Amino acid sequence: MRVRFHSLPRWQLRTILLLVHLLVLVIPIGSIYTFRIYENELLRQTESELIAQGAYVASIYKHTLLNSLPPDQLYGTRLTDLPPRADERYTPIQPALSFATTHIHPPRAEAKAGHPPASPYALKAAETITPILEEALLTTLAGLRVTDEHGTILIGHDETGLSIADVPETAEAMKGRYAASIRQRISDQPDPSVTSISRAAGIRVFVAIPVMDGDHLLGTVLLSRSPRNLVKALYDNRLMVAVAGGMILGITILLALLTSHFISRPIHALMEQTRRVAAGEKHIPPIASPATQEFAMLSQQISVMADTIASRSDYIRNFAMHVSHEFKTPLTAIQGAIELIQEHGNTMPKAQFRKFLANIVKDTDRLKILVTRLLELARADVMETTEGNACLQTVITGLQSDSQDKGIALTLSGDTELTLPMPGDIARSIFGSLIDNSIQHGARTMTVTAKREVSGYSLRFQDDGKGISATNAGKLFTPFFTTRREHGGTGLGLVIIRAMLNAHHADIRLDAADKGACFTIYSSDVA
């Protein structure tokens, strides 16, 4: 199915640029979502810090408890289903929480009563380390619960003496395994509404570490803390964020102004240029402030195009006038002769009758010649540059024999090894027309002088004919101008030659000469 492009919606460039700038403006806002990876790292960092704190608390509690026991007395619950250890000496714990894979659980359940009371040894060890831990918690800001081997809280503010054995994290730690989870956070103060787009808003990280002495469970350490909230950090620094947003908005506006100056405004100026071209105006100047080199070049080309179209229109108009005149004269003569024959053919003397018929044939032949030359000119005007090169010496040698038969001696001098940037048949046609033109004006010799120029080449055709008067010199390349109309001249020969040369980036001019006529073919930028 063929798509009709003119039926498709077209957006204005300024609209597209506005959308682009709005996208630029949205990028900083959308980038918050790209910080999810960083936010996940903040979660892992919080878990790692809690693991480190839990390991120290477990170690302090373990050694304090063991030092408070009587010699050779065992303490704790022996576990038989412990996870395998990769190393006998080191027991590293790697963070495992992730927003992508970890489910967010409800808040931790309240501690319960009814479990066995803690042993005096555990209570004594907890009492010993409590001041140290409470002072440390003022810096770490973590929630801490230390339990005995049965899950009864030894250190835990108002929950001391209660049990959290039913809490999944503590229950897992009582099996000798590390446990971590993400739970909803209960806060006394509501979060700012903007934090709703953050996954770290309103959560708390819990880690539970078993306190082990070999294969004996001495207790558990449960730590919790809220991770650093990226959006909350932005909210806390909202003044700086507002300043940054203002700078981004200012930069966006600046980009819009620059784009309008360097793109939108020159494009509208170019559109006005093309509108004037379509309206038929002549000599349209390039735009005054194109802003960029590309627009300057395009505007210059539009101006040149306007001049070319105007020149071509003038040429076509003048050419049409000349054609109508050239055709009208013989047609009028033919029509007059036919009317006389029709009216007086029966009474007209035979000699006069034959004269009128001869005039009709003569004017008909002239019309045929005109049509043929016009077709040649049309082909020359639309001729495209054809690839190929011609050796000047070869072309002249091929023409010398025919020229000798026509009564003119053709010689070549100068740079005889010159190569012409046109096919050989085109060169022979052009040179042959110049030779015929010289023969028609009484020339008996023609010398072609070849020379290499900085711009390419030049070929000087000098004959010894009658020459061209100063009056006629300025009209030679005007279509249908000829001094040999009575001998069948059409005045299109030099016009056709120039059109063929223009198609191969060359041109022709008439130069002054002491005797005869001198035409020079030279390379040019005419395409």
C-alpha positions in Angstrom: 0.0 0.0 0.0 1.4 3.4 -1.0 1.6 6.0 1.8 0.4 9.5 1.0 2.9 11.5 2.9 1.0 14.8 2.5 -1.8 13.2 4.6 0.5 12.5 7.5 0.5 14.9 10.4 3.3 17.4 10.4 4.5 18.9 13.7 6.1 22.3 13.7 9.8 22.3 14.5 9.4 24.6 17.5 6.9 22.0 18.9 9.4 19.2 18.5 12.2 21.3 20.0 9.9 22.2 23.0 9.2 18.5 23.6 12.9 17.8 23.4 13.6 20.5 26.0 10.8 19.2 28.2 12.4 15.8 28.0 15.7 17.3 29.1 13.8 18.9 32.0 12.2 15.6 33.0 15.5 13.7 32.9 16.6 14.8 36.4 13.2 13.8 37.8 13.2 10.5 36.0 16.8 9.9 37.2 15.4 9.4 40.7 14.2 6.0 39.5 17.6 5.2 38.2 18.9 5.6 41.7 17.1 2.4 42.7 20.4 0.5 42.2 22.1 3.0 44.5 19.2 2.7 47.0 19.6 -1.1 47.0 23.3 -0.6 47.8 22.3 1.6 50.7 20.1 -1.4 51.9 23.1 -3.7 51.6 25.3 -1.2 53.4 22.8 -1.0 56.3 22.7 -4.8 56.5 26.5 -5.0 56.5 26.8 -2.4 59.3 24.2 -4.3 61.4 26.1 -7.6 60.8 29.3 -5.9 62.0 27.6 -4.5 65.1 25.9 -7.8 65.8 29.1 -9.7 65.6 30.8 -7.4 68.1 27.8 -7.5 70.5 27.7 -11.3 70.2 31.4 -11.6 70.9 31.2 -9.2 73.9 28.2 -11.0 75.4 29.8 -14.5 74.8 33.0 -13.7 76.5 31.4 -11.8 79.4 29.0 -14.8 79.9 31.7 -17.4 79.7 33.9 -15.5 82.1 31.1 -15.4 84.7 30.6 -19.2 84.7 32.2 -21.4 87.2 35.2 -23.4 85.9 34.4 -26.3 83.7 30.7 -25.6 83.7 28.9 -25.9 80.3 26.2 -23.4 79.3 23.7 -23.2 76.5 21.8 -25.5 74.2 23.7 -27.9 72.1 22.6 -27.8 68.4 23.0 -30.7 66.1 21.8 -29.3 62.8 24.2 -26.5 62.2 25.0 -25.1 58.7 28.3 -26.3 57.3 31.3 -23.9 57.7 33.5 -23.1 54.7 36.5 -22.4 57.0 37.3 -23.6 60.6 38.6 -20.2 61.6 36.6 -17.6 59.8 32.8 -17.3 59.7 32.0 -14.4 57.4 28.4 -13.3 57.0 27.5 -11.8 53.6 24.6 -9.4 53.2 21.6 -11.0 51.3 18.8 -8.4 51.3 17.6 -6.9 48.1 14.6 -4.8 47.1 14.3 -6.9 44.0 14.1 -10.3 45.7 13.2 -9.8 49.4 9.6 -9.6 50.6 8.8 -6.7 52.9 7.2 -8.2 56.0 4.8 -6.5 58.5 6.3 -4.9 61.7 7.9 -7.1 64.3 5.5 -8.8 66.6 5.4 -7.7 70.2 7.5 -9.6 72.8 5.5 -12.1 74.9 5.6 -13.2 78.5 5.3 -16.8 79.8 8.7 -18.2 78.8 11.3 -19.5 81.3 13.2 -16.8 83.1 16.8 -16.2 82.1 19.6 -17.8 84.1 21.5 -15.8 86.7 24.7 -16.1 84.7 23.0 -14.6 81.5 21.4 -11.8 83.6 24.8 -11.0 85.2 26.5 -10.9 81.8 23.8 -8.7 80.4 24.0 -6.4 83.3 27.7 -6.1 82.8 27.6 -5.1 79.2 24.4 -3.0 79.1 26.1 0.3 79.9 28.6 -0.2 77.2 26.0 -1.1 74.6 23.7 1.7 75.5 26.4 4.2 75.1 27.3 2.7 71.7 23.7 2.7 70.6 23.6 6.5 71.0 26.0 6.6 68.0 24.8 3.6 65.9 21.1 4.5 66.3 20.2 0.8 66.0 17.6 -1.1 67.9 19.2 -3.9 70.0 17.7 -7.0 71.6 20.0 -9.6 73.2 18.3 -12.9 74.3 19.4 -16.0 76.0 19.3 -19.4 74.4 15.5 -19.6 74.9 14.7 -16.3 73.3 14.1 -14.3 76.5 15.2 -10.7 76.2 18.2 -9.8 78.4 18.9 -6.4 77.0 16.0 -4.5 75.4 14.7 -1.5 77.4 11.1 -2.0 78.3 11.0 -5.5 76.8 13.6 -7.0 79.1 12.3 -10.3 80.5 9.8 -10.9 77.7 10.3 -13.4 74.9 10.8 -12.9 71.1 11.4 -16.6 70.4 8.4 -16.5 68.0 9.9 -13.8 65.9 11.1 -15.5 62.6 14.5 -13.8 62.7 15.2 -14.8 66.3 13.8 -18.3 65.7 16.2 -18.8 62.8 19.1 -17.5 64.9 18.2 -20.0 67.7 18.9 -22.7 65.2 22.4 -21.4 64.8 21.8 -19.6 61.5 22.1 -16.0 60.4 18.7 -14.4 59.5 17.8 -11.0 57.9 14.6 -9.4 56.8 12.9 -6.2 55.7 9.9 -5.1 57.8 7.6 -2.2 57.7 8.6 0.6 60.0 6.3 2.1 62.6 7.2 5.8 63.0 5.8 8.4 65.4 6.2 11.1 62.6 4.7 10.8 59.1 7.1 10.7 56.2 6.9 13.5 53.6 4.6 12.6 50.7 7.5 12.7 48.2 9.0 9.6 49.9 6.2 7.5 48.5 8.2 6.9 45.3 11.0 5.4 47.3 11.2 1.7 48.2 13.3 2.5 51.3 10.6 4.7 52.8 8.8 3.2 55.9 11.0 0.1 56.2 13.4 -1.3 58.8 16.2 -3.8 58.3 16.4 -6.7 60.9 19.4 -9.0 61.4 19.6 -11.8 63.9 23.0 -13.4 64.8 23.4 -16.5 66.9 25.8 -16.4 69.9 27.7 -19.7 69.6 30.3 -21.4 71.7 31.3 -24.3 69.5 28.1 -26.1 68.9 26.3 -24.6 71.9 23.9 -21.8 71.5 24.4 -19.1 74.2 21.8 -16.6 72.9 20.9 -14.4 70.0 21.5 -10.7 69.0 18.7 -9.0 67.1 19.5 -5.6 65.6 17.4 -3.3 63.5 17.8 0.1 61.8 16.1 2.0 59.0 18.3 2.3 55.9 19.3 5.6 54.4 16.4 6.9 52.3 17.6 8.5 49.1 14.4 10.6 48.6 14.3 11.6 52.2 17.9 12.8 51.8 16.8 14.9 48.8 13.9 16.2 50.9 16.2 17.1 53.8 18.3 19.1 51.2 15.3 20.5 49.4 16.9 24.0 49.3 19.9 22.7 47.3 17.5 20.6 45.2 15.4 23.6 44.4 18.5 25.6 43.5 19.6 22.7 41.2 16.1 22.5 39.7 16.2 26.2 39.0 19.6 25.9 37.3 18.2 23.1 35.2 15.2 25.1 34.3 17.4 28.1 33.4 19.7 25.9 31.3 16.6 24.5 29.5 15.3 28.0 28.8 18.7 29.0 27.5 18.8 25.9 25.3 15.4 26.8 23.9 16.5 30.4 23.2 19.7 29.2 21.5 17.9 26.6 19.5 15.4 29.2 18.4 18.2 31.6 17.4 20.3 29.0 15.6 17.7 26.7 14.1 14.1 27.9 14.3 14.5 31.5 13.2 16.9 30.7 10.2 14.5 28.0 9.1 11.6 30.4 9.0 13.8 32.9 7.1 14.6 30.1 4.6 10.9 29.3 4.3 10.2 33.0 3.5 13.0 32.8 0.8 11.4 29.8 -0.8 8.0 31.5 -0.7 9.4 34.4 -2.6 10.9 32.1 -5.1 7.6 30.4 -5.6 5.9 33.8 -6.1 8.3 34.5 -9.0 10.4 37.2 -7.4 13.8 37.9 -8.9 17.1 38.6 -7.2 16.3 37.4 -3.7 19.2 38.1 -1.4 20.5 35.6 1.1 19.2 35.9 4.7 21.0 38.5 6.8 21.9 36.4 9.8 21.9 32.7 9.0 23.5 31.9 12.4 25.3 28.7 11.1 27.5 27.9 8.1 25.0 25.3 6.9 22.1 27.8 6.8 24.3 30.4 5.2 25.2 27.9 2.4 21.6 26.8 2.0 20.3 30.4 1.8 23.0 31.3 -0.7 22.0 28.3 -2.8 18.3 29.4 -2.7 19.3 32.9 -3.8 21.4 31.4 -6.7 18.5 29.1 -7.5 16.1 32.1 -7.7 18.4 34.0 -10.0 18.8 30.8 -12.2 15.0 30.3 -12.4 14.5 34.0 -13.3 17.2 33.8 -15.9 15.8 30.6 -17.3 12.3 32.1 -17.4 13.6 35.1 -19.3 15.4 32.8 -21.7 12.3 30.7 -22.3 10.2 33.8 -22.8 12.6 35.4 -25.2 13.2 32.1 -26.9 9.5 31.6 -27.4 9.2 35.1 -29.0 12.1 34.3 -31.4 10.6 31.0 -32.3 7.2 32.4 -33.0 8.9 35.1 -35.2 11.0 32.6 -37.1 8.1 30.4 -37.8 5.6 33.2 -38.5 7.7 34.6 -41.4 7.8 31.5 -43.6 4.3 30.4 -42.6 3.0 33.9 -43.7 4.8 33.6 -47.0 3.5 30.1 -47.6 -0.1 31.2 -46.7 0.1 34.2 -49.0 1.4 32.1 -51.9 -1.3 29.5 -51.4 -4.0 32.1 -51.3 -2.8 33.7 -54.6 -2.7 30.3 -56.3 -6.2 29.5 -55.0 -7.6 32.8 -56.3 -5.6 33.3 -59.5 -4.1 29.9 -60.3 -6.2 29.3 -63.4 -5.3 32.7 -64.9 -1.8 33.1 -63.5 1.2 32.8 -66.0 3.0 29.4 -65.6 6.3 31.1 -64.8 4.7 33.0 -61.9 2.9 29.9 -60.8 6.1 27.9 -60.7 7.8 30.8 -58.7 5.1 30.7 -56.1 5.5 26.9 -55.8 9.3 27.3 -55.5 8.8 29.9 -52.7 6.5 27.4 -50.9 9.1 24.7 -51.1 11.8 27.0 -50.0 9.9 28.2 -47.0 8.9 24.6 -46.1 12.5 23.5 -46.3 13.4 26.4 -43.9 10.7 25.3 -41.5 12.1 21.7 -41.6 15.6 23.0 -40.9 14.3 25.1 -38.1 12.6 22.1 -36.5 15.7 20.0 -36.8 17.9 22.7 -35.3 15.4 23.3 -32.5 15.5 19.6 -31.6 19.3 19.7 -31.6 19.1 22.7 -29.3 16.6 21.0 -27.0 18.9 18.0 -26.7 21.9 20.2 -26.0 20.0 22.2 -23.3 19.1 19.0 -21.4 22.4 17.2 -22.1 23.9 15.7 -19.0 27.7 15.5 -18.4 28.9 12.3 -20.0 31.9 10.4 -18.8 34.9 10.1 -21.1 38.0 11.9 -22.3 39.1 12.8 -25.8 42.7 13.2 -27.1 42.8 16.6 -28.9 45.4 15.4 -31.4 43.1 12.4 -32.3 40.0 14.6 -32.8 41.8 17.1 -35.0 43.4 14.4 -37.1 40.0 12.9 -37.7 38.6 16.3 -38.8 41.5 17.3 -41.1 40.5 15.0 -44.0 36.9 16.2 -44.0 38.0 19.8 -43.7 40.4 19.4 -46.6 37.5 18.1 -48.8 35.4 21.2 -47.8 38.2 23.5 -48.9 39.7 24.6 -45.5 43.1 23.6 -44.1 43.0 22.7 -40.4 46.2 22.7 -38.3 46.9 22.2 -34.6 49.6 23.9 -32.5 50.5 24.4 -28.9 49.9 21.6 -26.4 48.9 18.9 -28.9 48.9 16.2 -26.2 46.0 17.9 -24.3 43.2 15.7 -23.1 39.7 17.1 -23.2 37.2 16.2 -20.4 34.5 15.2 -22.9 33.7 12.2 -25.1 35.3 12.3 -28.6 32.0 12.4 -30.5 30.9 15.5 -28.6 34.3 17.2 -29.3 34.1 16.3 -33.0 30.5 17.7 -33.2 31.5 21.0 -31.6 34.7 21.5 -33.6 33.0 20.5 -36.9 30.3 23.1 -36.3 32.9 25.8 -35.8 34.7 24.7 -39.0 31.5 24.8 -41.0 30.8 28.3 -39.6 34.2 29.5 -40.8 33.7 27.9 -44.3 30.4 29.7 -44.6 32.2 33.0 -44.0 34.9 32.5 -46.6 37.7 31.0 -44.5 40.4 28.8 -46.2 42.6 28.1 -43.2 41.9 27.5 -39.5 44.5 27.1 -36.7 43.6 25.5 -33.4 46.0 26.6 -30.6 45.8 24.4 -27.4 47.0 25.6 -24.0 46.8 24.3 -20.5 45.4 26.9 -18.0 45.2 27.0 -14.2 41.5 26.4 -14.4 41.8 23.6 -17.0 42.4 24.4 -20.7 41.7 26.7 -23.6 41.4 26.1 -27.4 41.7 29.1 -29.7 40.1 28.7 -33.2 41.5 31.3 -35.6 40.4 31.5 -39.2 41.2 33.8 -42.2 37.6 34.5 -43.2 35.6 37.7 -43.5 35.5 38.2 -39.8 32.7 39.5 -37.7 31.7 43.2 -37.5 31.6 45.0 -34.1 27.9 45.5 -34.6 27.2 41.8 -35.0 29.8 40.6 -32.4 27.4 41.2 -29.4 24.6 39.3 -31.0 26.4 36.1 -32.0 25.1 34.0 -29.2 21.5 35.3 -29.4 19.1 32.6 -30.6 18.0 33.0 -34.3 20.5 35.8 -35.0 22.1 35.2 -38.4 23.5 37.1 -41.3 22.9 34.2 -43.7 19.1 33.9 -43.4 18.8 33.9 -47.3 21.2 31.0 -47.5 19.3 28.9 -44.9 21.0 30.1 -41.7 19.0 29.6 -38.5 21.1 31.4 -36.0 21.2 28.4 -33.7 24.6 27.0 -34.4 26.6 28.9 -31.8 23.8 28.6 -29.3 23.8 24.8 -29.7 27.6 24.7 -29.3 27.5 26.7 -26.1 24.8 24.4 -24.6 26.9 21.3 -25.4 30.0 23.0 -23.9 28.1 24.0 -20.8 27.0 20.5 -20.2 30.7 19.5 -20.0 31.8 22.4 -17.8 33.2 24.6 -20.6 32.1 27.7 -22.5 32.9 29.7 -25.7 33.6 33.4 -26.4 34.5 35.6 -29.3 37.9 37.2 -29.1 39.3 40.1 -31.1 41.4 39.3 -34.1 43.4 41.3 -36.7 42.0 39.1 -39.5 39.1 36.6 -39.7 37.3 35.4 -36.6 38.7 34.0 -33.4 36.6 31.8 -31.0 38.0 30.5 -27.8 36.7 27.4 -26.0 37.7 27.3 -22.3 36.9 25.3 -19.2 34.5 26.9 -16.7 32.3 26.2 -13.7 29.2 26.2 -15.8 27.3 22.9 -15.2 
